[in-house]
Amino acid sequence: MVDIEQDELIHIIEEKDESDIKTIPNILPLMPIRDVIIFNDMILPLFVGRDKSIQAVEEASLHNHFLLIAAQKDPVVENPELNDIYRIGTVCKILRLLKLPDGRLKALVQGIARAKIINFIKKQSIYRARIKILHEVNLETIDLETEALIRLVKEHSEQMFVIRGEFNADIGSLLSQILDPGKLSNLIASNLKLKNEEAQLILEMDSPLERLKKVNDFLNRELQLSTMQAKIQSDVREEISKTQRDYFLREQVRVIHKELGDYDQEIENYKKKIKLSKMPKVAEQEAYHQLKRIESMHPESSEISMVKTYMDWLVEMPWNKCTKDVLDIVHAKKILNKDHYGLDKVKDRILEYLSVRKLNPQMKGSILCLVGPPGVGKTSLGKAIARTMKRKFVRISLGGIHDEAEIRGHRRTYIGAMPGRILQGLKQCGAKNPVFMMDEIDKIGLDYRGDPAAALLEALDPEQNFEFSDHYLNVPFDLSKVMFILTANQTDTIPLALFDRMEVIYLSGYTDEEKETIANHYLIPRQLKENGLKKKDVIIKTDGLQLIIHEYTSEAGLRNLEREIATIFRKVARRIAEGKKAHIIITPKNVSKYLGPPKFIPEMDKEKGQVGLSTGLAWTYAGGETLFIETSLFPGKGELIVTGQLGEVMQESARAALTYVKANLKRFGIEDEFLENKDVHIHIPAGATPKDGPSAGIAMAVSLISAITGKQVNGDVAMTGEITLRGRVLPIGGLKEKALGALRAEIKTVIFPFKNKKDLEEIPKSVRKKIHFKAVKSMDEVLSICIGKKRENTCH
């Protein structure tokens, strides 16, 4: 749209000469235009720059000053062809022409009449068009509907001009004088912000009434847009005014507070807190430096809140706050024995630490790492240590942490930055010497954000942690008084540099007797209390508890056992709540009524020995387990097949066992060529579980020899040990855990390497009474213990 001065509009209405239409020739120079549609009675200046357009204007000015102006369909086209131009345009009269210094022309034109292009006549480099004048249809009489439409358009037009801030008395007078719908539609359309396609649509409409209706539709849309635009501008002005008002009010409040001394009171409070915190000199200098920044900042600046948050952390850290240790060794022993059954090695180490602490109060904090299966009491031990020493207890879980900033904190340049979890824990407990437990140290992750394990090196090293630097505080903090206790299920995934800084204490799983004792003294009373029951409401008999331990749980710890007990008590609580019998006795006969069918049953039939089936022992992060190894022979090319999701080390053990067997076939009464035409398949069930390690070597060899000789393996014998090509049995790890796993599987005899004989001392006496342990040095000794007589009619 091109804006038109209102004086010009009045001039058009009053002085336009209708005789001009009669003098328009039927062939006129054609000038395409891009950004505007010219309506009748419309006067506007045009800047002409294209060569063809300049020539068309000059030719028109030399003759009768009439020029046909038609709009381009696509404004982007620089040199439009005939197909790029609309067929209906406006005959305009050049009122004034001015040549500009840059070669362009400035022409003031007036729309005289609508015209339709009949055909084109090319003359040299410009187009001329043969036209047909489209005369306006004059309405002889104006009916009520038309008059109502005219009034409606005028009202909407006035509203639009008012919203735009363009309405004045002249416009009001002009609108009131126009009675012809065609002239009114031309005037309003020329002042609407229409797209070229919409304006061209109006131009091509012959009926003034239909044209006015279409203009009214566009006018309604424009009125809504103008209203919304005015509202937005009003809201913006109000927001700016409100912001300015708030700023002035805050300035006044700040000055008032300053005059009253309130502003200085906050600074004084920080100074008092700095003195009371007794922070080191380096931290104190940083605190006063940040305090000066607060004094120089505007109270409403965005940065001052970040600085104040940092100051709050500085003054609230326990720089010099310590709890007093209670070092009564006899009392500590009573607490540990009361809270935990067994775990003598761990308790002895804790009591040793307290004893040394009592004799040397200045000793550095130690870093203990408790390694054992889930549910054996690692986390609860940390709480017991804190209660024994009357220290605060802090616990964080490191499982799944991938970001170094979780340990060291974020730098203050980041929005929402805060210290790492170590300093957060110290601030929360309010002391610098708590018992700080870090659970799941073996499950720390590593990615592009850094290595949290590497960040822990400084915190856990007694030679460095007296000056631990957190990225957020950026001043040293003394962690040497902290007693760090770490927990893990296995040590393989702990980085060596971090593992080297720990004192590792291994916690084994519990025997059935220990589980029974712990259940009676700890688990059952706790679940009775949590479920709102009394001792008389439910009683679990010893044989019923043993059945739950054997057939409903298979674990080194106690978590699942406590869950099963809780399940029974919940069902009893429901019975009582429903008003049924209250006194329930749990025996082997009714355990399934409350817990359903048994969840764990033996994988293989061990009543009688079987050919090609041996029992190995494995150690996992959940404790010791039995491992059943099957071997089968069938016609083939002498290949070895191993299945059961075995790791590389276990596959190498299988190959070593096969090599040992091939080298000693004659000793077993078998021809040397026996395996040349047979494939050997070794399978370890529970194929969905990954398995690895060398300790199943002798079990694989026994299973293979049994399959070749047809002699059955004693089902009550389990074995563990690495095999060499010469048949020697090498030592393994985790004998205690494996022995406990064998006990749970009701194994009678365990074969283990002779060099592991020293580890028997760690196995509880109750286990050694139930299992016969055989120490061996070679495969000959192994075979003499577990290989029986040859079974007749055995299929291989």
SEMARRO-282662 format. One record per residue (C-alpha): residue number from 1; residue in one letter; x, y, z. Coordinates in steps of 0.5 Angstrom, whole numbers. Example, Ala and Ser with C-alpha at 12.3 -4.5 7.8 and 13.67 -1.06 7.14 Angstrom:
2
1  A  25  -9  16 .
2  S  27  -2  14 .
END
This chain:
796
1  M  0  0  0 .
2  V  2  7  -1 .
3  D  0  12  4 .
4  I  -4  18  1 .
5  E  -4  25  4 .
6  Q  -12  27  6 .
7  D  -11  34  2 .
8  E  -10  30  -4 .
9  L  -16  25  -3 .
10  I  -21  31  -2 .
11  H  -18  34  -9 .
12  I  -19  28  -12 .
13  I  -26  27  -10 .
14  E  -28  34  -12 .
15  E  -24  36  -18 .
16  K  -23  30  -22 .
17  D  -25  31  -29 .
18  E  -30  25  -32 .
19  S  -29  28  -39 .
20  D  -22  25  -39 .
21  I  -25  18  -39 .
22  K  -28  20  -46 .
23  T  -21  22  -49 .
24  I  -17  16  -47 .
25  P  -14  12  -53 .
26  N  -15  5  -54 .
27  I  -8  4  -55 .
28  L  -3  6  -49 .
29  P  4  5  -47 .
30  L  4  -1  -42 .
31  M  8  0  -35 .
32  P  8  -6  -30 .
33  I  9  -4  -23 .
34  R  11  -9  -17 .
35  D  9  -7  -10 .
36  V  2  -3  -11 .
37  I  -5  -4  -14 .
38  I  -7  3  -17 .
39  F  -15  4  -16 .
40  N  -19  10  -19 .
41  D  -19  17  -16 .
42  M  -12  15  -13 .
43  I  -6  20  -13 .
44  L  1  17  -12 .
45  P  8  18  -14 .
46  L  12  13  -17 .
47  F  19  12  -18 .
48  V  21  9  -25 .
49  G  28  6  -26 .
50  R  27  0  -31 .
51  D  29  2  -38 .
52  K  23  0  -41 .
53  S  18  3  -36 .
54  I  22  10  -37 .
55  Q  21  9  -44 .
56  A  14  8  -43 .
57  V  13  14  -39 .
58  E  17  19  -43 .
59  E  12  16  -49 .
60  A  6  18  -45 .
61  S  8  25  -43 .
62  L  10  27  -50 .
63  H  3  25  -53 .
64  N  -4  25  -48 .
65  H  0  24  -41 .
66  F  -5  17  -41 .
67  L  -1  11  -39 .
68  L  -3  4  -37 .
69  I  -1  1  -31 .
70  A  -2  -6  -29 .
71  A  1  -10  -23 .
72  Q  6  -16  -24 .
73  K  4  -23  -22 .
74  D  11  -24  -18 .
75  P  14  -18  -16 .
76  V  21  -21  -16 .
77  V  21  -22  -23 .
78  E  26  -16  -26 .
79  N  24  -16  -33 .
80  P  17  -19  -34 .
81  E  14  -22  -40 .
82  L  7  -21  -42 .
83  N  5  -27  -38 .
84  D  8  -24  -32 .
85  I  3  -19  -32 .
86  Y  -5  -18  -30 .
87  R  -10  -17  -35 .
88  I  -14  -12  -32 .
89  G  -10  -5  -30 .
90  T  -11  2  -29 .
91  V  -11  8  -34 .
92  C  -7  13  -30 .
93  K  -6  20  -32 .
94  I  1  23  -31 .
95  L  0  30  -27 .
96  R  7  31  -26 .
97  L  14  29  -28 .
98  L  21  30  -25 .
99  K  28  27  -28 .
100  L  32  25  -22 .
101  P  40  26  -22 .
102  D  41  18  -22 .
103  G  37  18  -29 .
104  R  31  15  -25 .
105  L  24  19  -26 .
106  K  19  21  -21 .
107  A  12  21  -24 .
108  L  6  23  -20 .
109  V  0  19  -23 .
110  Q  -8  19  -22 .
111  G  -12  13  -23 .
112  I  -17  15  -28 .
113  A  -21  8  -30 .
114  R  -20  1  -30 .
115  A  -18  -2  -37 .
116  K  -18  -9  -39 .
117  I  -12  -11  -44 .
118  I  -15  -14  -51 .
119  N  -8  -15  -54 .
120  F  -1  -13  -54 .
121  I  3  -9  -59 .
122  K  10  -9  -59 .
123  K  14  -2  -61 .
124  Q  21  -3  -61 .
125  S  23  -4  -54 .
126  I  17  -3  -50 .
127  Y  10  -6  -50 .
128  R  3  -2  -52 .
129  A  -3  -5  -50 .
130  R  -10  -5  -54 .
131  I  -15  -4  -48 .
132  K  -22  -4  -47 .
133  I  -25  1  -41 .
134  L  -29  -2  -36 .
135  H  -34  3  -34 .
136  E  -36  4  -27 .
137  V  -44  1  -26 .
138  N  -48  7  -23 .
139  L  -53  5  -18 .
140  E  -60  9  -20 .
141  T  -62  8  -13 .
142  I  -59  6  -7 .
143  D  -63  1  -3 .
144  L  -63  0  5 .
145  E  -58  -6  5 .
146  T  -53  -2  1 .
147  E  -54  4  5 .
148  A  -53  0  11 .
149  L  -47  -3  8 .
150  I  -44  4  6 .
151  R  -45  6  14 .
152  L  -42  0  16 .
153  V  -36  1  12 .
154  K  -35  8  14 .
155  E  -36  6  22 .
156  H  -31  1  21 .
157  S  -26  6  17 .
158  E  -27  11  22 .
159  Q  -25  6  28 .
160  M  -19  3  24 .
161  F  -16  11  23 .
162  V  -17  12  30 .
163  I  -14  6  32 .
164  R  -8  8  28 .
165  G  -8  15  31 .
166  E  -9  18  24 .
167  F  -17  20  24 .
168  N  -18  28  24 .
169  A  -24  32  22 .
170  D  -22  32  15 .
171  I  -22  25  14 .
172  G  -29  25  18 .
173  S  -32  30  13 .
174  L  -29  26  7 .
175  L  -32  20  9 .
176  S  -39  23  10 .
177  Q  -39  26  3 .
178  I  -38  20  -1 .
179  L  -45  16  -2 .
180  D  -42  12  -8 .
181  P  -40  5  -6 .
182  G  -35  4  -12 .
183  K  -32  11  -10 .
184  L  -32  9  -2 .
185  S  -29  2  -4 .
186  N  -23  5  -8 .
187  L  -22  10  -2 .
188  I  -22  5  3 .
189  A  -18  -1  -1 .
190  S  -12  4  -3 .
191  N  -11  5  5 .
192  L  -12  -2  7 .
193  K  -5  -6  8 .
194  L  -7  -11  3 .
195  K  -3  -16  -1 .
196  N  -2  -15  -8 .
197  E  -7  -21  -10 .
198  E  -12  -19  -5 .
199  A  -12  -12  -8 .
200  Q  -12  -14  -15 .
201  L  -18  -18  -14 .
202  I  -22  -12  -12 .
203  L  -20  -8  -18 .
204  E  -22  -14  -22 .
205  M  -29  -14  -19 .
206  D  -34  -10  -24 .
207  S  -40  -9  -19 .
208  P  -39  -3  -14 .
209  L  -43  -7  -9 .
210  E  -40  -14  -9 .
211  R  -33  -10  -9 .
212  L  -35  -6  -3 .
213  K  -37  -12  1 .
214  K  -30  -15  -1 .
215  V  -27  -9  2 .
216  N  -31  -10  8 .
217  D  -29  -17  9 .
218  F  -22  -14  9 .
219  L  -23  -8  13 .
220  N  -26  -13  19 .
221  R  -19  -17  19 .
222  E  -15  -10  18 .
223  L  -19  -7  24 .
224  Q  -18  -14  28 .
225  L  -10  -14  27 .
226  S  -10  -6  28 .
227  T  -14  -7  35 .
228  M  -9  -13  37 .
229  Q  -3  -9  35 .
230  A  -5  -3  39 .
231  K  -6  -7  45 .
232  I  1  -10  44 .
233  Q  4  -3  44 .
234  S  0  -1  50 .
235  D  2  -7  54 .
236  V  9  -5  52 .
237  R  9  2  54 .
238  E  6  0  60 .
239  E  11  -5  62 .
240  I  16  0  60 .
241  S  13  5  65 .
242  K  12  0  70 .
243  T  20  -2  70 .
244  Q  22  5  70 .
245  R  17  6  76 .
246  D  20  0  80 .
247  Y  27  2  78 .
248  F  26  9  81 .
249  L  22  6  87 .
250  R  28  1  88 .
251  E  33  7  88 .
252  Q  29  11  93 .
253  V  28  5  98 .
254  R  36  3  97 .
255  V  37  11  99 .
256  I  32  10  105 .
257  H  35  4  107 .
258  K  42  7  107 .
259  E  40  13  111 .
260  L  37  8  116 .
261  G  43  4  116 .
262  D  39  -2  114 .
263  Y  44  -3  108 .
264  D  50  -3  112 .
265  Q  47  -8  117 .
266  E  47  -14  111 .
267  I  55  -13  110 .
268  E  56  -13  118 .
269  N  52  -19  118 .
270  Y  57  -22  113 .
271  K  63  -20  117 .
272  K  60  -23  124 .
273  K  59  -29  120 .
274  I  66  -29  117 .
275  K  69  -28  124 .
276  L  65  -34  127 .
277  S  66  -39  122 .
278  K  74  -39  124 .
279  M  76  -40  117 .
280  P  83  -41  114 .
281  K  86  -34  112 .
282  V  86  -36  105 .
283  A  78  -37  105 .
284  E  78  -31  110 .
285  Q  81  -26  104 .
286  E  77  -29  99 .
287  A  71  -28  103 .
288  Y  72  -20  105 .
289  H  74  -19  97 .
290  Q  67  -22  95 .
291  L  64  -17  101 .
292  K  67  -11  97 .
293  R  64  -13  91 .
294  I  57  -14  94 .
295  E  58  -7  97 .
296  S  60  -4  90 .
297  M  54  -7  86 .
298  H  48  -5  85 .
299  P  43  -8  89 .
300  E  38  -10  83 .
301  S  44  -13  79 .
302  S  44  -20  77 .
303  E  51  -22  79 .
304  I  50  -20  86 .
305  S  45  -26  88 .
306  M  51  -30  85 .
307  V  56  -27  90 .
308  K  51  -27  96 .
309  T  50  -35  95 .
310  Y  57  -36  94 .
311  M  58  -32  101 .
312  D  53  -36  104 .
313  W  57  -42  102 .
314  L  63  -39  105 .
315  V  61  -37  112 .
316  E  56  -44  113 .
317  M  62  -49  111 .
318  P  64  -52  118 .
319  W  71  -50  117 .
320  N  73  -51  124 .
321  K  67  -55  127 .
322  C  68  -62  130 .
323  T  64  -67  134 .
324  K  68  -70  140 .
325  D  70  -77  139 .
326  V  67  -82  144 .
327  L  73  -87  144 .
328  D  70  -92  149 .
329  I  73  -99  146 .
330  V  69  -103  150 .
331  H  62  -99  149 .
332  A  64  -99  142 .
333  K  65  -107  141 .
334  K  58  -107  145 .
335  I  54  -103  140 .
336  L  58  -106  134 .
337  N  56  -113  137 .
338  K  49  -111  138 .
339  D  47  -108  131 .
340  H  51  -113  127 .
341  Y  52  -121  128 .
342  G  58  -124  125 .
343  L  63  -119  121 .
344  D  68  -120  126 .
345  K  74  -118  122 .
346  V  71  -112  120 .
347  K  69  -110  127 .
348  D  76  -112  129 .
349  R  79  -107  124 .
350  I  74  -101  127 .
351  L  76  -102  134 .
352  E  83  -102  132 .
353  Y  82  -95  129 .
354  L  79  -93  135 .
355  S  84  -95  139 .
356  V  89  -92  135 .
357  R  85  -86  135 .
358  K  85  -86  142 .
359  L  92  -86  143 .
360  N  94  -81  137 .
361  P  88  -76  137 .
362  Q  92  -72  131 .
363  M  92  -78  126 .
364  K  89  -77  119 .
365  G  83  -80  117 .
366  S  83  -87  114 .
367  I  79  -89  108 .
368  L  76  -96  109 .
369  C  73  -100  103 .
370  L  68  -105  105 .
371  V  67  -110  99 .
372  G  62  -116  99 .
373  P  56  -118  96 .
374  P  49  -114  96 .
375  G  45  -114  103 .
376  V  51  -116  108 .
377  G  51  -110  112 .
378  K  56  -105  109 .
379  T  52  -99  109 .
380  S  49  -100  116 .
381  L  56  -102  118 .
382  G  58  -94  117 .
383  K  52  -92  121 .
384  A  54  -96  127 .
385  I  61  -93  126 .
386  A  58  -86  127 .
387  R  54  -88  132 .
388  T  60  -91  136 .
389  M  64  -85  135 .
390  K  58  -80  136 .
391  R  60  -77  130 .
392  K  55  -74  124 .
393  F  54  -79  119 .
394  V  54  -77  111 .
395  R  52  -82  106 .
396  I  52  -81  98 .
397  S  51  -86  93 .
398  L  56  -86  87 .
399  G  53  -91  83 .
400  G  52  -88  76 .
401  I  55  -81  77 .
402  H  59  -79  70 .
403  D  60  -72  71 .
404  E  67  -70  75 .
405  A  63  -64  77 .
406  E  59  -68  82 .
407  I  65  -69  86 .
408  R  69  -62  85 .
409  G  63  -58  84 .
410  H  61  -53  78 .
411  R  65  -47  77 .
412  R  61  -40  79 .
413  T  61  -38  72 .
414  Y  55  -43  70 .
415  I  48  -41  72 .
416  G  46  -45  78 .
417  A  53  -47  80 .
418  M  54  -50  87 .
419  P  59  -54  90 .
420  G  61  -62  89 .
421  R  57  -67  93 .
422  I  63  -68  98 .
423  L  62  -61  101 .
424  Q  55  -61  100 .
425  G  55  -67  105 .
426  L  59  -63  110 .
427  K  55  -57  110 .
428  Q  49  -61  111 .
429  C  52  -65  117 .
430  G  55  -58  120 .
431  A  62  -62  122 .
432  K  68  -63  119 .
433  N  70  -70  122 .
434  P  64  -74  120 .
435  V  63  -81  118 .
436  F  63  -80  110 .
437  M  60  -86  107 .
438  M  61  -87  99 .
439  D  56  -92  97 .
440  E  57  -96  90 .
441  I  64  -94  89 .
442  D  65  -99  83 .
443  K  59  -97  79 .
444  I  62  -90  78 .
445  G  62  -88  70 .
446  L  66  -84  65 .
447  D  64  -80  59 .
448  Y  66  -73  56 .
449  R  64  -69  62 .
450  G  70  -72  66 .
451  D  72  -78  70 .
452  P  69  -78  77 .
453  A  74  -83  80 .
454  A  80  -79  78 .
455  A  77  -73  82 .
456  L  76  -77  88 .
457  L  84  -79  88 .
458  E  85  -72  92 .
459  A  79  -73  96 .
460  L  81  -80  99 .
461  D  89  -79  99 .
462  P  91  -77  106 .
463  E  97  -74  104 .
464  Q  93  -69  99 .
465  N  86  -68  102 .
466  F  88  -63  107 .
467  E  88  -58  102 .
468  F  82  -61  98 .
469  S  80  -56  92 .
470  D  73  -55  90 .
471  H  71  -51  83 .
472  Y  66  -47  86 .
473  L  69  -45  93 .
474  N  76  -45  90 .
475  V  79  -44  96 .
476  P  82  -51  100 .
477  F  78  -55  105 .
478  D  81  -59  110 .
479  L  78  -67  109 .
480  S  84  -70  113 .
481  K  79  -71  119 .
482  V  74  -74  115 .
483  M  73  -82  116 .
484  F  71  -84  109 .
485  I  68  -91  108 .
486  L  67  -94  101 .
487  T  63  -99  99 .
488  A  63  -104  93 .
489  N  61  -111  91 .
490  Q  67  -112  87 .
491  T  74  -109  86 .
492  D  75  -110  78 .
493  T  72  -104  76 .
494  I  75  -99  81 .
495  P  81  -96  78 .
496  L  88  -98  81 .
497  A  90  -91  83 .
498  L  84  -90  87 .
499  F  84  -97  89 .
500  D  91  -96  92 .
501  R  89  -91  97 .
502  M  84  -95  100 .
503  E  84  -101  106 .
504  V  80  -106  103 .
505  I  76  -111  108 .
506  Y  72  -116  104 .
507  L  65  -118  107 .
508  S  63  -125  105 .
509  G  56  -128  105 .
510  Y  52  -131  111 .
511  T  52  -138  112 .
512  D  45  -141  113 .
513  E  46  -141  121 .
514  E  48  -134  121 .
515  K  42  -132  117 .
516  E  37  -136  121 .
517  T  40  -132  127 .
518  I  40  -125  124 .
519  A  33  -127  122 .
520  N  31  -128  129 .
521  H  34  -123  133 .
522  Y  34  -117  127 .
523  L  29  -118  121 .
524  I  23  -121  125 .
525  P  23  -116  130 .
526  R  24  -110  125 .
527  Q  18  -113  121 .
528  L  14  -114  126 .
529  K  14  -107  128 .
530  E  14  -104  121 .
531  N  7  -108  120 .
532  G  4  -106  127 .
533  L  4  -114  129 .
534  K  6  -117  136 .
535  K  10  -123  137 .
536  K  4  -127  139 .
537  D  0  -125  132 .
538  V  5  -129  128 .
539  I  11  -134  130 .
540  I  16  -137  124 .
541  K  18  -144  126 .
542  T  25  -146  125 .
543  D  24  -151  120 .
544  G  19  -146  117 .
545  L  25  -141  117 .
546  Q  30  -146  114 .
547  L  25  -147  108 .
548  I  24  -140  107 .
549  I  32  -139  107 .
550  H  33  -145  102 .
551  E  27  -145  97 .
552  Y  25  -138  97 .
553  T  32  -134  97 .
554  S  39  -135  94 .
555  E  43  -130  96 .
556  A  49  -128  100 .
557  G  46  -123  104 .
558  L  39  -122  107 .
559  R  35  -117  103 .
560  N  31  -122  100 .
561  L  30  -126  106 .
562  E  27  -120  109 .
563  R  23  -118  103 .
564  E  20  -125  104 .
565  I  19  -125  112 .
566  A  15  -118  110 .
567  T  11  -121  105 .
568  I  8  -126  110 .
569  F  7  -121  116 .
570  R  3  -116  111 .
571  K  -1  -122  109 .
572  V  -2  -124  117 .
573  A  -4  -116  118 .
574  R  -9  -116  113 .
575  R  -12  -122  116 .
576  I  -12  -119  123 .
577  A  -15  -112  120 .
578  E  -21  -117  117 .
579  G  -22  -119  123 .
580  K  -20  -126  122 .
581  K  -16  -131  126 .
582  A  -10  -127  129 .
583  H  -5  -133  132 .
584  I  -1  -135  126 .
585  I  4  -140  126 .
586  I  9  -141  120 .
587  T  11  -148  118 .
588  P  14  -152  112 .
589  K  7  -154  111 .
590  N  4  -147  110 .
591  V  10  -143  107 .
592  S  7  -144  100 .
593  K  0  -141  102 .
594  Y  4  -134  104 .
595  L  9  -134  99 .
596  G  7  -138  93 .
597  P  11  -144  90 .
598  P  18  -145  92 .
599  K  23  -140  87 .
600  F  29  -144  87 .
601  I  30  -151  86 .
602  P  36  -155  84 .
603  E  38  -154  77 .
604  M  40  -161  76 .
605  D  39  -168  79 .
606  K  44  -169  84 .
607  E  42  -176  87 .
608  K  46  -180  83 .
609  G  52  -178  79 .
610  Q  51  -177  72 .
611  V  56  -178  66 .
612  G  59  -172  63 .
613  L  56  -167  68 .
614  S  61  -164  74 .
615  T  59  -159  79 .
616  G  64  -153  79 .
617  L  64  -147  84 .
618  A  64  -139  82 .
619  W  64  -133  85 .
620  T  60  -127  83 .
621  Y  59  -120  86 .
622  A  52  -123  89 .
623  G  56  -129  93 .
624  G  58  -136  91 .
625  E  54  -140  86 .
626  T  55  -147  84 .
627  L  56  -148  76 .
628  F  54  -154  73 .
629  I  58  -156  67 .
630  E  56  -161  61 .
631  T  60  -165  56 .
632  S  57  -169  50 .
633  L  61  -172  44 .
634  F  58  -173  37 .
635  P  61  -175  31 .
636  G  65  -170  27 .
637  K  72  -167  26 .
638  G  75  -166  32 .
639  E  72  -159  34 .
640  L  71  -156  41 .
641  I  64  -152  42 .
642  V  63  -148  48 .
643  T  57  -145  50 .
644  G  53  -141  55 .
645  Q  56  -134  54 .
646  L  63  -136  57 .
647  G  68  -130  57 .
648  E  75  -131  53 .
649  V  79  -134  60 .
650  M  74  -139  61 .
651  Q  74  -141  53 .
652  E  82  -142  54 .
653  S  80  -146  60 .
654  A  76  -151  56 .
655  R  81  -151  51 .
656  A  87  -153  56 .
657  A  83  -158  59 .
658  L  81  -161  52 .
659  T  89  -161  51 .
660  Y  90  -164  57 .
661  V  85  -170  56 .
662  K  88  -171  49 .
663  A  95  -172  52 .
664  N  93  -177  57 .
665  L  88  -181  53 .
666  K  92  -188  54 .
667  R  92  -187  62 .
668  F  84  -187  61 .
669  G  84  -193  57 .
670  I  82  -189  51 .
671  E  86  -190  44 .
672  D  89  -184  42 .
673  E  85  -183  35 .
674  F  79  -183  39 .
675  L  77  -176  39 .
676  E  79  -175  32 .
677  N  73  -176  29 .
678  K  68  -173  35 .
679  D  66  -166  36 .
680  V  66  -164  44 .
681  H  61  -160  46 .
682  I  62  -156  53 .
683  H  56  -153  56 .
684  I  55  -149  62 .
685  P  47  -148  63 .
686  A  44  -141  65 .
687  G  46  -139  58 .
688  A  43  -132  59 .
689  T  48  -130  65 .
690  P  55  -128  63 .
691  K  61  -132  66 .
692  D  68  -132  66 .
693  G  75  -134  70 .
694  P  80  -139  70 .
695  S  77  -143  76 .
696  A  72  -148  73 .
697  G  78  -151  69 .
698  I  79  -157  73 .
699  A  71  -158  73 .
700  M  71  -158  65 .
701  A  77  -163  65 .
702  V  73  -168  70 .
703  S  66  -167  65 .
704  L  70  -168  59 .
705  I  74  -174  62 .
706  S  67  -177  65 .
707  A  64  -176  58 .
708  I  70  -180  54 .
709  T  71  -186  59 .
710  G  63  -186  61 .
711  K  64  -186  68 .
712  Q  60  -182  72 .
713  V  62  -176  77 .
714  N  60  -176  84 .
715  G  54  -171  84 .
716  D  56  -169  92 .
717  V  62  -166  90 .
718  A  64  -159  87 .
719  M  71  -157  85 .
720  T  74  -150  84 .
721  G  81  -149  81 .
722  E  85  -147  75 .
723  I  88  -153  70 .
724  T  95  -153  67 .
725  L  97  -157  60 .
726  R  101  -162  65 .
727  G  95  -163  70 .
728  R  97  -159  75 .
729  V  92  -155  79 .
730  L  93  -148  81 .
731  P  90  -143  86 .
732  I  84  -139  86 .
733  G  80  -133  89 .
734  G  74  -133  93 .
735  L  74  -140  97 .
736  K  70  -137  102 .
737  E  64  -135  98 .
738  K  65  -141  94 .
739  A  64  -145  100 .
740  L  58  -142  102 .
741  G  55  -143  95 .
742  A  57  -150  96 .
743  L  53  -150  102 .
744  R  47  -147  100 .
745  A  47  -152  94 .
746  E  48  -158  99 .
747  I  54  -160  97 .
748  K  58  -165  101 .
749  T  65  -165  98 .
750  V  69  -159  96 .
751  I  75  -160  92 .
752  F  80  -154  92 .
753  P  87  -152  90 .
754  F  93  -154  95 .
755  K  95  -147  95 .
756  N  89  -145  98 .
757  K  89  -149  104 .
758  K  91  -142  108 .
759  D  84  -140  106 .
760  L  80  -145  110 .
761  E  81  -141  116 .
762  E  77  -136  114 .
763  I  71  -141  113 .
764  P  66  -141  119 .
765  K  67  -148  123 .
766  S  60  -149  122 .
767  V  61  -150  114 .
768  R  67  -154  115 .
769  K  63  -159  119 .
770  K  58  -160  114 .
771  I  63  -160  108 .
772  H  69  -164  107 .
773  F  74  -160  104 .
774  K  80  -164  99 .
775  A  86  -160  98 .
776  V  89  -163  91 .
777  K  95  -161  87 .
778  S  94  -165  81 .
779  M  88  -168  76 .
780  D  90  -175  78 .
781  E  88  -173  86 .
782  V  82  -170  83 .
783  L  80  -176  79 .
784  S  81  -180  84 .
785  I  76  -177  89 .
786  C  70  -175  84 .
787  I  70  -180  78 .
788  G  66  -187  80 .
789  K  65  -193  76 .
790  K  63  -194  69 .
791  R  56  -193  67 .
792  E  53  -199  62 .
793  N  49  -197  56 .
794  T  51  -189  57 .
795  C  50  -185  51 .
796  H  55  -180  49 .
END
